[in-house]
Amino acid sequence: MSSKKKRIMWILIILLLFLAVELIFRHRSFVNSLAHELFRFERYQSAEKLLENSSSEDPVGNANLAKSRYKQGEYDEAKTALEQALKLDEDSPKLLYDMGNIAYEMEDYQAAVDYYSEALLRNPTDEDIKANLELALRKLDENPPPPPQEDPEDQEQDESRNEQYQNILDALDNLEAQDRQNRARRSPPKTENWW
């Protein structure tokens, strides 16, 4: 074998060793990189299968799993995966932005506004977050959430509490009026001269 072929062979062996070390010691990074490539080629189901087998303690893996499910229209599953990622990295504007996108697709515009607002607080220069927040605000304005249904018993308690508050306020007004009258009777008449 010539020396040139030996060098090429050694270089290939070294590269394979580096790849083996990468697979052994940085398995999550490798899986996430591979899933990212599958995602780029719109092979979402393959990326999902690969990521489902990875550790649930990896926020990047959970975020990528959520993205693949989101692209497949599985919004509830995407939300679950993204909630797991947010538990591990709650300050990430990207994760909050993705949660806003999921809420928007599920037509929960109030939640979308909340997530976009949180993401914007963490990354105020992101134009995509700003644009989606404006869009969610418009949708929320067009489709306001229904008022919460009140229990008749709670409504009676509220009315009773409001009546009690009104009685207290009326009693305080009466006391204040009496106090003013008493002060007016006790105070000496005012004169023009100050001495």
C-alpha positions as CSV (number, residue, x, y, z in Angstrom):
1,M,0.0,0.0,0.0
2,S,1.3,3.4,-0.9
3,S,1.9,6.1,1.7
4,K,-0.8,8.2,0.2
5,K,-3.4,5.4,0.6
6,K,-2.2,4.8,4.2
7,R,-2.8,8.5,5.1
8,I,-6.2,8.5,3.6
9,M,-7.0,5.3,5.5
10,W,-5.8,6.8,8.8
11,I,-7.8,9.9,8.2
12,L,-11.0,7.9,7.6
13,I,-10.3,5.8,10.7
14,I,-9.9,9.0,12.8
15,L,-13.1,10.5,11.3
16,L,-15.0,7.3,12.2
17,L,-13.6,7.4,15.7
18,F,-14.7,11.0,16.1
19,L,-18.1,10.0,14.8
20,A,-18.3,7.1,17.3
21,V,-17.3,9.4,20.2
22,E,-19.9,11.9,19.1
23,L,-22.6,9.2,19.1
24,I,-21.6,7.9,22.5
25,F,-21.0,11.1,24.4
26,R,-23.3,13.6,22.7
27,H,-26.2,11.4,21.7
28,R,-28.8,14.1,22.3
29,S,-27.0,16.5,20.0
30,F,-26.7,13.9,17.3
31,V,-30.4,12.9,17.5
32,N,-31.5,16.6,17.5
33,S,-29.2,17.3,14.5
34,L,-30.6,14.3,12.6
35,A,-34.2,15.3,13.5
36,H,-33.5,18.8,12.3
37,E,-32.3,17.5,9.0
38,L,-35.4,15.3,8.6
39,F,-37.5,18.3,9.5
40,R,-35.8,20.4,6.8
41,F,-36.8,17.8,4.3
42,E,-40.4,17.9,5.6
43,R,-40.1,14.3,6.9
44,Y,-42.0,15.2,10.0
45,Q,-43.2,11.7,10.9
46,S,-39.7,10.3,10.7
47,A,-38.4,13.2,12.9
48,E,-41.2,12.5,15.4
49,K,-40.3,8.8,15.7
50,L,-36.7,9.6,16.2
51,L,-37.4,12.3,18.8
52,E,-40.0,10.2,20.7
53,N,-37.2,7.8,21.6
54,S,-34.9,10.5,22.9
55,S,-34.9,11.6,26.5
56,S,-37.8,13.6,27.9
57,E,-35.3,15.7,29.9
58,D,-34.1,17.5,26.8
59,P,-35.8,20.8,26.1
60,V,-34.4,21.0,22.5
61,G,-35.6,17.5,21.8
62,N,-39.1,18.2,23.2
63,A,-39.2,21.5,21.2
64,N,-38.3,19.7,18.0
65,L,-40.9,17.0,18.8
66,A,-43.5,19.7,19.3
67,K,-42.6,21.3,15.9
68,S,-42.9,18.0,14.0
69,R,-46.3,17.4,15.6
70,Y,-47.3,21.0,14.9
71,K,-46.4,20.6,11.3
72,Q,-48.6,17.5,11.1
73,G,-51.5,19.3,12.6
74,E,-51.4,17.4,15.9
75,Y,-51.8,20.5,18.1
76,D,-52.7,18.9,21.4
77,E,-49.7,16.6,21.2
78,A,-47.5,19.4,20.2
79,K,-48.7,21.5,23.1
80,T,-47.9,18.6,25.5
81,A,-44.4,18.2,24.2
82,L,-43.8,22.0,24.3
83,E,-45.1,22.2,27.9
84,Q,-42.5,19.6,28.8
85,A,-39.8,21.7,27.1
86,L,-41.0,24.8,28.9
87,K,-40.7,23.1,32.3
88,L,-37.1,22.5,31.5
89,D,-36.4,26.0,30.0
90,E,-39.1,28.4,31.0
91,D,-37.3,31.6,29.9
92,S,-37.0,30.6,26.3
93,P,-38.7,33.2,24.0
94,K,-38.6,30.6,21.1
95,L,-40.6,28.1,23.2
96,L,-43.1,30.7,24.3
97,Y,-43.4,31.9,20.6
98,D,-44.1,28.3,19.6
99,M,-46.7,27.9,22.4
100,G,-48.4,31.1,21.0
101,N,-48.5,29.6,17.6
102,I,-50.1,26.4,18.9
103,A,-52.7,28.4,20.9
104,Y,-53.4,30.5,17.8
105,E,-54.0,27.4,15.7
106,M,-56.3,26.0,18.4
107,E,-58.2,29.3,18.2
108,D,-57.4,30.1,21.8
109,Y,-56.5,33.7,21.0
110,Q,-56.2,34.9,24.6
111,A,-53.6,32.2,25.4
112,A,-51.8,33.1,22.2
113,V,-51.7,36.8,23.2
114,D,-50.4,35.8,26.6
115,Y,-47.6,33.6,25.2
116,Y,-46.6,36.1,22.5
117,S,-46.5,38.9,25.2
118,E,-44.2,36.8,27.4
119,A,-42.0,36.0,24.5
120,L,-41.8,39.6,23.5
121,L,-40.8,40.6,27.1
122,R,-37.9,38.2,26.8
123,N,-36.9,39.2,23.2
124,P,-38.3,42.7,22.5
125,T,-36.5,43.0,19.1
126,D,-38.0,39.9,17.4
127,E,-40.2,41.1,14.6
128,D,-42.0,37.7,14.1
129,I,-43.2,37.8,17.7
130,K,-44.5,41.4,17.3
131,A,-46.3,40.5,14.1
132,N,-47.9,37.4,15.6
133,L,-48.9,39.3,18.7
134,E,-50.7,41.9,16.6
135,L,-52.4,39.2,14.6
136,A,-53.6,37.4,17.7
137,L,-54.8,40.7,19.2
138,R,-56.8,41.4,16.1
139,K,-58.3,37.9,16.2
140,L,-59.1,38.3,19.9
141,D,-60.8,41.6,19.2
142,E,-62.9,39.9,16.4
143,N,-63.7,36.9,18.5
144,P,-63.7,37.8,22.2
145,P,-63.9,34.9,24.6
146,P,-67.3,34.2,26.1
147,P,-67.9,35.5,29.6
148,P,-67.5,32.8,32.2
149,Q,-70.7,31.1,33.3
150,E,-71.5,31.9,36.8
151,D,-73.1,29.5,39.3
152,P,-76.4,30.9,40.6
153,E,-75.2,30.3,44.1
154,D,-72.1,32.3,43.5
155,Q,-74.2,35.1,41.9
156,E,-76.4,35.2,45.1
157,Q,-73.3,35.4,47.3
158,D,-71.9,38.2,45.1
159,E,-75.2,40.1,45.3
160,S,-75.2,39.6,49.1
161,R,-71.6,40.7,49.4
162,N,-72.3,43.8,47.2
163,E,-75.3,44.6,49.4
164,Q,-73.1,44.4,52.5
165,Y,-70.5,46.6,51.0
166,Q,-73.1,49.2,50.0
167,N,-74.5,49.1,53.6
168,I,-71.0,49.7,55.0
169,L,-70.4,52.6,52.6
170,D,-73.8,54.1,53.4
171,A,-73.1,53.8,57.2
172,L,-69.7,55.5,56.7
173,D,-71.3,58.3,54.7
174,N,-73.8,58.9,57.5
175,L,-71.0,58.9,60.1
176,E,-69.1,61.4,58.1
177,A,-72.1,63.7,57.7
178,Q,-72.8,63.5,61.4
179,D,-69.2,64.3,62.2
180,R,-69.3,67.3,59.8
181,Q,-72.5,68.6,61.6
182,N,-70.9,68.2,65.0
183,R,-67.7,70.0,64.0
184,A,-69.8,72.8,62.5
185,R,-71.7,73.2,65.8
186,R,-68.5,73.2,67.9
187,S,-66.4,75.5,65.9
188,P,-66.3,79.2,66.9
189,P,-67.7,81.7,64.4
190,K,-65.1,83.0,62.0
191,T,-64.2,86.6,62.0
192,E,-62.7,88.8,59.4
193,N,-59.7,89.6,61.6
194,W,-57.1,87.0,62.3
195,W,-56.2,88.3,65.8
